[in-house]
Amino acid sequence: MPKMKTHSGAKKRIRVTGSGKLMRQRAGKRHLNEHKPTKRTRRLSNDVQLSPADTKTARRLLGL
């Protein structure tokens, strides 16, 4: 049986913490930030935990 390959798109977007939680970046901070309030861009900077609905799928894509 060949080794399982990690999904390239998933590994670029999701990181695993030491305790095993899956973290992702918030959407909406890549471009057109000039007109967005600084308060909003600061809020979007923080990573958030992946939703429970997506966690099972993401774990499979990452090979965890």
C-alpha positions as CSV (number, residue, x, y, z in Angstrom):
1,M,0.0,0.0,0.0
2,P,1.5,3.4,-1.0
3,K,1.9,6.2,1.5
4,M,-1.0,8.7,1.9
5,K,-0.3,12.1,0.3
6,T,-1.1,15.3,2.2
7,H,-3.5,17.6,0.4
8,S,-1.3,20.5,-0.9
9,G,-4.1,23.1,-0.6
10,A,-5.0,22.0,2.9
11,K,-1.5,22.1,4.3
12,K,-1.0,25.7,3.0
13,R,-4.2,26.8,4.7
14,I,-4.5,24.9,8.0
15,R,-2.0,24.5,10.8
16,V,-2.1,22.1,13.7
17,T,-1.3,23.4,17.2
18,G,0.6,21.4,19.8
19,S,-2.6,20.3,21.5
20,G,-4.0,19.1,18.1
21,K,-6.4,21.9,17.3
22,L,-6.7,23.0,13.7
23,M,-6.3,26.7,13.1
24,R,-7.1,28.8,10.0
25,Q,-6.8,32.4,8.9
26,R,-9.8,34.6,8.7
27,A,-11.1,35.6,5.2
28,G,-11.1,39.2,3.9
29,K,-7.6,40.5,4.6
30,R,-5.8,39.7,1.4
31,H,-6.5,42.8,-0.6
32,L,-8.6,46.0,-0.7
33,N,-7.6,46.8,2.9
34,E,-7.1,50.5,2.4
35,H,-10.8,51.3,2.9
36,K,-11.4,48.8,5.6
37,P,-11.3,50.1,9.2
38,T,-8.1,49.3,11.1
39,K,-10.2,47.8,13.8
40,R,-11.5,45.2,11.3
41,T,-8.1,44.4,9.8
42,R,-6.7,43.8,13.3
43,R,-9.6,41.5,14.1
44,L,-9.0,39.6,10.9
45,S,-5.3,39.1,11.7
46,N,-6.0,36.6,14.5
47,D,-6.2,32.9,13.7
48,V,-9.3,31.0,14.6
49,Q,-10.1,27.4,15.3
50,L,-11.6,25.4,12.4
51,S,-15.3,24.7,12.8
52,P,-16.3,21.3,14.1
53,A,-18.1,20.6,10.8
54,D,-14.9,21.0,8.8
55,T,-12.5,19.4,11.3
56,K,-13.2,15.8,10.3
57,T,-12.6,16.6,6.6
58,A,-9.5,18.6,7.2
59,R,-7.9,15.9,9.3
60,R,-8.4,13.4,6.5
61,L,-6.9,15.8,4.0
62,L,-3.9,16.4,6.2
63,G,-3.4,12.7,6.9
64,L,-3.9,13.0,10.7
